Amino acid sequence: MADLSALLRPLPRERLHERVIAQLKQLISSAHIEVGQKLPPERTLATHLGVSRVVVREALRSLEQAGFVEIRPGAARGAFVTAALHKPLSNSVRDLVSGGKLTARHFFEARRAVECASLALAAERASAEDIARLRAINRRLLDDLNDNTRLREHNAAFHAAIAEISENPLIKLLVEGLMDLLNTVYPRSRQSGDFIRDTFDRHEGIIAALEQRNVALGQELMARDTAFTAKLRGATDRRQDGDAAGRPTT
């Protein structure tokens, strides 16, 4: 872990919290501060930077909104470096959804377009190690078959890994943002073991297409996989309609 006392420097007085943000962003982006590392307490940061704790607190909140840090409460409280740079995109889209300017159809169309583009690039660039990593990520679906709460976590990791293989940081950002929005587009619901196995099988087909560098087949399979989210949305809506009408749901 880096010794931040040797890296931080006092700041001029004007627009202090923006300068704190800029300095911490630079240290995170240059890997002097690693993802997962806990930042020093507010008091320590304030002392090294020559600003007040109020300024540091304001800067950390802005960095959290931008996806650079996560501020955790409780016994392990503090600001931890993250790699959630898709967070501003997700927040903006949530505002569009809540304002009625973006529908579920818009979301599904965008996801299909972005993920098929991600698949095409990944098919060109995937190595044997990448294929092995995808299979390891996908196996977690079956490893945690009885822990339904982790389905979305593993599914998101699989799609983000394909975007990473594409070697296009912007596509990766878009895919991570779209996967993060699933809970906004439709609420969490418990899925059956058969649904999780089907998801595993769809992913295995995508992996095989990547291994064969078959872009057309891979895009077809990816389009089918994203379509299942739309079907799940429809099922969720029907369950909610049944609840509202006092009818039993499945």
ABEGO torsion letter per residue (X at the ends): XBBAAAABBBBBABGAAAAAAAAAAAAAAAGABBBGBBBBBAAAAAAAAGBBAAAAAAAAAAAAAAGABBBBBEAABEBBBBBBAAAAAAAAAAAAAAAGABBAAAAAAAAAAAAAAAAAAAAAABBAAAAAAAAAAAAAAAAAAABAAAAAAAAAAAAAAAAAAAGBAAAAAAAAAAAAAAAAABBBBBBBAAAAAAAAAAAAAAAAAAAAGBAAAAAAAAAAAAAAAAAAAAAAAAAAAAAAAGBBBX
